[in-house]
Amino acid sequence: ACLTFCPGIFEEGGVVKGIERLPRKVWTTRCIICGTTGGASLECHAPLCRVSFHVGCALRMRAGVRLELSCDGDGMKSTVLCARHAKDPERVASK
């Protein structure tokens, strides 16, 4: 689930591709919910916000985050917002 929201990640023939291009910080940033660095932590897309969390942790804990996927002419785009910024997404300009 986490990798769906990472830019540059896609599935082809049942195989997830692009993982090797993810920045190291995706794997080393601490999840604000579980406190661990294992797995991919996603950072809130709000400018200057550094809150990171695992998608699975956020969904399990019903943490109030906003996770959206959309498609346009350039392909899939994801929106990841922490609970604070999810309350008023129209005021948040994406990173």
C-alpha positions in Angstrom: 0.0 0.0 0.0 2.8 2.5 0.9 4.5 2.2 -2.4 1.4 3.1 -4.3 1.8 6.7 -3.0 5.6 6.9 -3.9 6.4 8.8 -7.1 8.0 6.7 -9.7 6.8 3.4 -8.4 4.6 1.2 -10.7 3.6 -2.3 -11.2 4.3 -4.2 -14.3 3.2 -7.8 -14.8 2.7 -8.3 -11.1 6.2 -6.9 -10.3 6.7 -3.6 -8.4 9.3 -1.5 -10.2 11.2 1.7 -9.4 11.9 1.0 -5.8 15.7 1.4 -6.3 15.1 5.0 -7.3 13.4 6.0 -4.1 15.4 8.4 -1.9 17.1 6.8 1.1 15.2 9.0 3.5 11.9 7.1 2.6 13.4 4.1 4.3 15.2 5.8 7.2 12.6 8.4 8.3 10.8 7.5 11.6 7.0 7.0 11.4 5.2 9.4 13.7 2.6 6.8 14.6 4.6 3.6 15.3 8.0 5.2 16.0 10.0 2.8 13.7 12.0 3.3 10.6 11.2 -0.1 9.0 9.4 0.2 5.7 8.6 3.2 3.6 7.5 6.3 5.5 5.8 9.0 3.4 6.2 12.7 4.2 3.2 15.1 4.2 3.1 17.1 1.0 2.4 20.4 2.7 5.3 22.8 2.3 7.7 22.8 5.3 5.8 19.9 7.0 8.2 17.1 7.9 5.6 14.7 9.4 6.2 11.1 8.1 4.2 8.0 8.5 3.6 4.5 7.1 0.4 4.2 5.1 -0.5 1.0 7.0 0.0 2.6 10.4 -2.1 5.6 9.4 -5.0 3.4 8.1 -4.8 1.0 11.1 -4.9 3.8 13.6 -7.5 5.9 11.7 -5.1 8.8 12.1 -7.1 11.3 10.0 -4.5 11.5 7.3 -5.5 12.2 3.6 -4.3 9.7 1.0 -5.5 10.2 -2.6 -4.5 9.0 -6.0 -5.5 10.8 -9.2 -4.8 10.4 -12.8 -4.2 13.1 -15.4 -2.3 13.4 -18.7 1.0 13.0 -16.9 0.1 9.8 -15.2 -0.8 8.9 -11.6 -0.4 11.6 -8.9 -0.6 11.1 -5.2 -1.6 13.4 -2.4 -0.3 12.6 1.1 -1.3 14.9 4.0 -0.8 14.5 7.7 -3.8 14.8 10.0 -3.2 18.6 10.6 -3.1 19.4 6.9 -5.8 17.0 5.9 -8.3 19.2 7.8 -7.9 22.0 5.3 -6.4 20.6 2.1 -7.5 23.5 -0.1 -5.0 25.7 1.8 -2.1 23.4 1.2 0.1 23.9 -1.9 1.8 20.6 -2.8 5.6 20.3 -2.5 
